């Protein structure tokens, strides 16, 4: 059968066909206005003129002569003007589709006359309501249409609020589209009365308030779109009662708190979008039991904790986006079991350790983003078999060794591997060439690895105990036991301890790259902005853990300085030397006193003058350390022997003389100069917030670490934009 595309205008004479029952001219290239005479054919039951290029207005008497009209579809044309009230005189209408036109003015308040109306689609026009602040009066009439199953109002500037009478529709109503209508106010509780609805679309409005608990009574609901609004509060656990739910879209709101554990009971769920909120805590373990879910997007929140190895249970997962969170730990090897995965983004988190070899099993993968983490080791050659992989980004990690050259790696760009520790490969990727190993006649990238011994570091600080003031440290052995139980990737690993009458020592993990002090002040060493930023984030993460993360008893380091920041083979920072650290009482806000003094220049005022210790002392020292790291000036430098301190010097330079105080080596190159200066300015503001004189006014270590991570994200974005 040949398909013919009609063009031109509809002849006016077609209105003379007084016995015409069905007129179907949809999906053509017809133009001009629709002849008014067509709407005078009293015998006609169905008119479908959709998907053409008709222009002009509808006649004001359109419904007066259509007593048998059942179906009118004029969608996807270029019609304009108002919708005539007379259209509701066609009392037998069951389907009215005027969507995708340019109709304007008010929605008629007489639709209630259409008792047989089952489908009303007015979406994608320019329709409005009487008041931009009031409710939708036309809904009152529409609720009389007890057979209405489909209501399309989306993409009209209706404004106003969603009135409580939305709950007055009958159980026949199955689909409501009211997205992109500029609706304000809260979602009324009465929406829970829509017991027949299977799809509710309210995305891209200005809705605020909380998600009403009454939504949990919508037992037939299958898809819920509430994304791109200003909704606040917790995700209500009442949503877990929606057993038929297949799609939940709550992204781009202001929701906070944790993700409800009970969402894992929604076994019909296929799509879960919670991105771009301020959700916290860890990803609930129950989510990994949704074995038939297809799309998961939890990106751009503040989720923390590790990624569970049970992720392998999501057997048919197609898309997973966990980027821009605070997730940490190793990427689980079990992720290689997701054979259908097409898109995976773990970017801008705090993952560390190697990229799993099992990534080579993700045979359907098209897009992989692991950028801006702390991943180390080599890029697995197993990934060379990923023939569908088109987009790869492993930039801004601590990867090293040879970049694979086969399969998808033939087409990667320098930008996709930029900002790593020690990658090597072809010149087009702007990395050094790999050394060749020809000992067995083959050429391959080599990575030198050394087995390094443990060293014994003697305790150089004599600890003076006042049993009334420092009950936590009754002996050196008890201090060692406390430190042995502290575990964090940015704390020096204490292997064991030795103690007798004349000798006390700790057995520590050897750090081959020495201390931060060496890298700052030795002439043959250099750290760029990103490397210094990564080190400060590592230190901040360690202190955050000591203050809040490891138990109910906070630990205060008390002696933070560059010589106590050690760097491992991947330049990951480890905080060391707990010789004068202190255990506080219950909670982060508790304080204690000591007679043991820390290093001059790094001590908080209350510590130096009164011996008062709290977690805010570490925050102060951290601020000094940050300033020193980016200015390359010690707080004890001879220029600070008078009235001015390092803190004063930096403060007086902001914002216009910043370039005079930062390490000149950081801004010597003109590339991305503006991005560097913006980053350094933000860093110095944070450092000053840490060094406020009053401990109560200083930021918390958690807040400081989070701010520094955001500074890094912005810096990477700004630098990438200049490449």
N, C-alpha and C positions, 0 to 999 in steps of 0.2 A: 504494500500500500504506500502510495506517495503522500508526503505531508506537504500541504500548501500553506504558505504564510500570506494572509490577506493584508492589503495596504489600502490607504485612502480613507474616505469617510463613509459612514453608514448613510445610505440614501434616506431622505425624509419619507419617501413613499413606502418604506417598510412599515410605517405606522398604519397603512391601509390594510394590512393582513389581519383582518378582524377575527379570524379563526385560529390565529397562531397560538400554540400552546407552550412551546419551548424555544428560546432563542439563546444559542450558545456560540459566541464569537470570541471566546477567551483565547489568550496566548497568540495574538497576532500583532501587526504593526498598524492598527487602525488609529486614525487621528481625528482632530476636529472635536466638535461637541456632540453629545449624544442627542439625537433628535427627540424632542419632547413627545412626539406622536407615539413613540414606542410605549410610553407609559400610559397611553389611552386605550390599549388593547385589553379589553375586559376579560378575554378568555385566557390570557397568558398566565402560566403558573410558575415559570422559572426563567430568569434572565441572568446570564453569566457573561459579563463583558470584561472580566479581570485580565490583567497583564496586557494592556494596550497603552496607547498614548493619548487617551481622551482628555480634553480640557473643558473649561467652562463650569457652569453651575448646574445644579439639579433644579428642575422646575419646581416652583412653589406649590404646585398642585399634584406632586408626584404620586401620592397615595390615593387620590380621589377616585380613580377609575381602575383600580387593581384589586377587585374583590376576591380573586382566586390566587393571587400571588403568594407562592410558598417560599420562593428562594430568590434573593437578589444579591448578586455579587458584582461589585464594581471595584474591587481591590486592585492595587498596583497600577494606578493611572495617575493623571495630573489634575484631577478634579479639585475645585476650590469652592469658596463661598461657605454658607452655613448649611447644616443639615435641616431640611424643612420639617416642621412639626407634622405636616400632612402625611409624612411617610408612615406614621403610625396608624393611618386610616386603612392601610393594607392589613386588615385584621388577621389574615391567615398566615402571615409571615412566620416562618420557623427559623430561617437563616437570613441574616442581614450582615453583609461583609463590605464595609467601606474603608477598610484599612489601607495604609500606604498611599495616601493621597495628600491633599493640602487643605482639607476642610478646616474651618475655623469657627469661632463663635461658641455658643453654649451647646451643651449636649441636651437635646430635647427632654423635657420632664414628663413626656406623655408616652414613654415606651411601655408603661404598665398596661396600655390598651392592647398590646400584642400578647394575648393569652397563650398563644402557641409558640412563642419565641423560645427557641432552644439554643441558638448561637448568635451572639452579638459581638461583632469585631469592629471596633473603631480605632484600633491602635495605629500609631505612626501618622498622626495628623497634627493639627495645631489647635485642638479643642480646649476650651477653658470652662470654668464654673463661674457662678455669680460673684463669689467672694474669694479672695486669695487667702483669707484667714479662717473662713467658716468651713462647715462640712459640705459634702456633696449632696445637694438637694435632689438631683436626678436619681440617686440610688433609691430614694423612698418609693418612687414610681416603679423602678426596676424590680423591687422585691415582690411586686405583684405578679411577676412572670414566673409562675411556679414550675414551669418546665425548662427554665433556663439552665443550661449545662455548661456553656462557655461564655465568659465575659472578658473581652479584650479591650483594655483601656490604655495599655502601655504606650510610652513615648508620646504623651500629650502634656502640655504645660498646665495641668489641672490645678496644681497648687492646693492650698487648703489642708485640711486634716482628714484623716480616715475616720468617718463617724461611727459611733457604736452600732448604728442600724445595719452595718455590714453583716452583722450576725443574724439578720432577719431573712436572709435568703433561704430557700427551701433546700432540702437534701439533694435535689436534682443538680445543684450547682457543683460541677466537678473541677473546673479550671478557671482561675482568676489571674489575669495578667494586668497588674497596675504598676509595673516598673517604670522608672524614668519619668515620673509624673510630678516631680518637685513637691511631694507630699511632706508635710511637717508634722510635728507632734509625735505622740506615742502610738503604739499599736494597741487598739482597744481590746480589753479582755473578752468582749463579745465575739471576737473572731473565733473563739473556741466553739461557737455554736454551728459552725459550718461543717456539719458531720458527714457530708458527702464529698467534700473537696479532696481531690487527689493531687492537684498542683496549685501552689500559691506563690506568685511571683511579685515581690515588692522591692526588688533590688534597685539600686541607684536612685534613691530618694533622699530626703533629709530627716528620716525618722530618728527619733531619739528615745530616751527612756530605756527600759529593760524589755527583754523578750518575755511576753506574758506566759505565765505557767499554764494558762488555759489552752495553749497550743498543744499541750500533751493529750488533749481529749480528741484531737483530729485523727481518729483511728484509721481512716482511709487514706491519709496523706502519704504520698509517695515522693514528691519533690518539693522542697522548701527553699526559695530564694529570698534571703534577707541581706545579701551582700551589698557593699558600697552604700552604707547608711552611717548613722552616728549612734548606733545602739551601744548601750553601756551595760555594766554589771556582769554577773556570772552567766555562763551557759547553763540554762536551767536543766536539772536532771529530768524534768518532766518530759523533755524531748525523747528520752529513752523509752517512753511508752509508745512511740510511733513505730510499731513493729513492721509496717509495710514500707517504711522510708527507704528509698533508693538513692536520693540525692539530697545532701545537706550543705547549703552554701551560706556561711556566716562570715566570710572573709571581708576585709576592708571595713571594719567597725572599730569600736573602742572597748571591746569585751576584755575582761581581765579574769584573773583567777586561774584555776586549773581546768584541764579538759576532763569532763566527767568520765569516771571509770566505766560507768554503765553504758557508754556509747558502744562498747564492745558487744553488747547484747543485740544490737541492730543488725542481725545477720543478713538482711536484705540490702544493706547499704552497699552501693557501688561507687559513689563519689562523696568525698568528704573534703570540703574546702573551709579551712579556719584561718587562712593566712591574713597577715596585716592586721593583727590585733595586738594586745599586750598580755597574752596568755603566758603564764609562768608554770613553774614546777616541771616535772618530767613528763614524757609522753606515757600515758597510762598503758600498762602491760596488756590490758584487754584489747587494745586496738590491733595487736598483732594476731588476734584470733579471727579477724574478719577475712577469712580465707578467699572470699569471692569479690573483695573490693578491687576496683579498677584504677581509681584516681585518688591520691591523697596529697593535699597541699597544706602544710602547717607552717609555711615560711613566714619570715618577718614577724616573729614573736620574741619572747624571752624564755623559751623552753630550754631546760638544762638537763644534765645527766647524760648517761651513755645511750647508745642506740642498741636495742636488745637484739640478741642473736635470733630471737623468735621471729624476726622480720621475714625469715624464710617461709613462714606460714602463709604469707600473702601470695599464693601461688600464681594468680592470674593478674597481678598488679602491672599496670601499663605506665603509670606516671607517679613518681614520688619526688616531692619538693619539700625539703626540710631546711632550706637555706636561710641565712640571716637569723640564726638563733644563737644559743650559747651551749649547744650540745658538745659533748667532749668524749674522750676515750678513744679506743680503737674502732675503726670501721669493721663491723663483724664480717668474718669470712663467709658466713652463711648467706650474705646478700647475693652471692653468686648463684643461689638457687632460684632467683627470680627470672626465669627463662623468657618471660614475655615482656620484661621491662623495656620501655622505649625511651623514657626520659628519667634521668636521675640527677638531682641537684642537692648536694650537701654543702654548698659554698657558704663561706662566711660564718663558720662555727669555730669550735676549738678542738676539732678532731686531731689526733696525733697518731704516731705509729705509721706503719707502711700502708700503701695501697694494696689491698688483698690481691693475690694471684688469681683468686676466684672470679675477679672481674672479667677474665677471659671467657667465662661461661655465659655472660650476658649477651647472647648471640643476636638479640633483636634490638640492642641499644643503638639509638640514634643521637642522643645528646647526653653528655656527661660533664657536670660542673663540680669540681672539687676545690675550687680556688679559695684562697684566703683562709686556710686552716694552718695547722702545724704539722702536716704530714711529712714524713721523712723516708729515707731509703730510696730505692730506685722505682722508676715507672715500670710496671710488670710487662715483660715482653709477651705474656699471654694475651695481652690486649690487641696484639697485631692481627688477630683473627676476627676482630669485630668489623665485619665488612659493611655494616649499615651505619657505623658511627660517622656522623657528619660534623658534629660540634663537640669539641673537647676543650676543657679549660682546667688546667692544674696549676695556674699561676699563683704566685704569692704563697708558697709553702716552703718547705726545707728539703726539697727533693734533691738527689744527687745522682751521679752516674750517667751512663749513656742513655740518650733518648731513643726509644725504638724507632726503626726506620721503615718497617713494612706496613702493609695494610693502610689503615686510616691515618697513620703517622706520616704518610707521604704528603698529605695535604694540610697539616697543621701549620699555624702561623707562629711567629715569634711571640705575639701577644698571649697566646694560649699557654706558654710555659714561662712567661716573664716573672722575674722576682723570686727565683728559687735559690737554693743554697749553693749547689755545685753541679748543675747539670752540664753535660757536654754533648756535642753532636755536630750536625752540618752547619756551615757558616750562615745559611739563610735563616736559621733560628736565632742568630745573634748570641750564640754561646761558644765557649772555647771548644776546639776539637778534642775528641777523646784520644787518650793514649792507646796505642795499638799493642796487642800481645801476640807476637808471631811465633811463640815457642812451639806451637803444635801445627804451624802452617796456616792457621786461621786468624782472622782479624776480629777482635771484639773489644768492647769498652771494658776497662778494668777499673775496679774500685779497690784502693788499698785499705785493708782492715788490719788493725792491730789488737792483740789481746793485751789489755793493759792491767797492770797489777793494782791491787788495793794498796793504799798507803795509810799509815797511821798518823793521824794529826793530833799532836799533843794539845791539851787544854792549856792555853796560855793565860787565861784569866782566872784569878783566884776568887772563888765565890765565898762571900762572907754571909753567914746565915744568922738572921735574927729570928729565933723560933717563934716569937710572938707576932712578927710581921710577915714572915714567909713560911707559913706552915706547910705549903705545898712542896718545898724543897728541904726535906729533913736530912737528905744525904745525896751524895753524887749518884749513887746507884739508882735512887728513885727518879732522879732527873733523866738519867739515861733510859730508864724504862718508859718514861713518858714520851721521849723523843723517838724511841724505837717503834712506838705505836702510831706515830704520825706518818701518814702516807699521802703524798701528792707528787705529781710529776714535776712540779717546780720547787720541790724541797729536796735538799741533798739527802741521799739515801744513807741512813746510818745502819751499817751492817751489824755491828756489835759494839761492846764496850769492855774496857779493862779497868780494874780498880783494885788497888791495895793501899797500904798505909802511905807509901812513898810515891806512888805513880797512878795517874788517872789519864785515860786516853779513850778516844772514840775511833772506831774503824769505819772509815768513810769510803764511798764510791769515788774513784779517781775521775777528775774532770780535766780532759786533755786540753781544752782551750783556755784554761786558766781563769782569771777573774776579770770582771768588768773593769776594774781599775787598770789592769794591764792594757786592755783594748782602748781605754780612753786616753792614757797618758804615755804609752810607748810609741816612739816615732814610726816604727815599721808596722803598726797595726791601725786599722781604720774600720769604723762602723758607719754605714749610711743611715739616713733617717728611719727607714723601715726596719732595719736591724735593731736600732736603738729602741724604736717603738715596740717591737716584738719583745725585747728583753724587759722593758718596763711593764708590759702587759703580763708577762710571765711572773714577774715579781709581785705585781698586784694580785694575780690569781692565787699565788702562794699565801699572801697575807690575808686575803679574803677567806681562804680555807682555814687558816690558823685562828682567825677571829670568829668565824661563824660556822664553818663547814664540817669540822671533824668530830666535834662532840659538844656537849652542853657547857664544857669548860673552855673558854677562850684562852689562847696562848698569845702573849705579846712578845715579839722578838727582842725589842729593846735596843738593838745595835745594828740597824740597817745602814749600810754604806757600800761603796763599790767593791771593796776588798772581800766583802762577805757575799757577793753575787758571783757564783761560779758558772761556767759555760761548758756544756757537754760537747760531744763531737758534732752535734747538729746545731750548735749555737743556741740551744734551749737553756734558758737561765734556771739555776737552782739556788735558792736561798740557803745559806749555810751559817755556821757558828751560832749555836744557841746557848753559848756559855753563860749569858746573863738573862736569858729569856725568863718570862714569868707566867705562871698559871694564875688566872683570875678566879673569882668566885663564879656564881651562876650568872650567865648572861653576858652579852657583849658590853653592856654599859657599866659593869662593875669596875672597881678600882682597887689598887693596893699601894703600899708604900715600900720603898727599898732604900738601902744605903749604897747599893751598887750602882756606879755611874757608868754611862755609856760614853760614846765618842763625842768630844766637843765639836760643835758645829751641826750635828745631826739631831741633837736632843731637843725635844719639845720644851717650851719654857717651864711648864709645871713639873716636868721631870728633873730639869737641872736645878731649879730653885728649891723644890719641896720634896723631891723624890716620889712624887705621885705618878703612878703608872696606870694607864688604861690603853685600850686599843687605839685611842686617838693619838697616843704618842707615836705609834708606828705610822699612822697616817701623816703626821708632821714630818717624820724622818723620810717617808716615801716622797713627799713633796720636795724636800731638799735634794733627795737622790735624783728625782726627775729633772730638776733644774740643773744639777751638776752634769747629768748625762748629756743634756742638749746644749749646755754652754761650755762644757769642758773646763769649768772653774770649780775648784774645791771650795767648800764653805770656809775653810781655814786659810785660803789664799791670803797673801800679805796685803792685797788691796782691800781686804775686809777687816783689817785690824782696828779701824777707827769706829765711827758711829754707824757706818753703813754695813749691811750684811748682804749675803748673796740674795736673800729674799727681797731686800730693799732695792738692790741693783736691778734685778729683773723687773720688779713692779714699776719702777720709775721709767723703764724703757718702753713700756706698753702704752699704746700699740705701735707708735710711729718709729721708735728707735730700736725695735726688736732686732734688726739685723746687726746692731752694734754689740749685742750680748750673746747671740747664739754662736756656736762653733762655726767659724767661717768656712771650714771644709764642707759643711753640710749644704751650703748654698753657693758654692764656687761655680758650679755648672749652671748655665742658663736654662737648661731643659727643665720643664715643669716648675719653674721658679715660683710662680704664683701659688701653685698647689703646695709647695714646700713651706712657703711663708704662712699660708693660712693654717697649715697643719701645726707648725711651730707655735703660732699665736694661740691656738686652742690648747696645746699642751701646756704652755706657760700659764694660761688662765687656770687650768686644772691644778697645776702645781701650787699656785698661790692659794687656791681654795683649800688645799691640804694643809697649808702652813699658816692658816689664820691663828691668831694668838689664843683666842678662847677655844678650848677643846670642844665645847658644846656646839660651836658654830662650824667646826670642820666637817667636811663630808665624811661619810663612812667609807671604809675600804671597798665595800661592795659597790657603792656608787662611783667611786673613783675608777675602779677597774672597768666598770661598764662604760663610763664616759670615754675612757681611753680606747676601748674597743670600737666605739662609734667613730672616734677620731680617725682610727686606722681605716675603717670602712670608707669614710669620706675621702681620705687621702688617696686610697687606691682608686676610687672612682675618678677623682680629679686627675690623677696621673694617667690613668687609662685613656681619659678623654684627650690627652695631649699627644698620644702615640699615633 
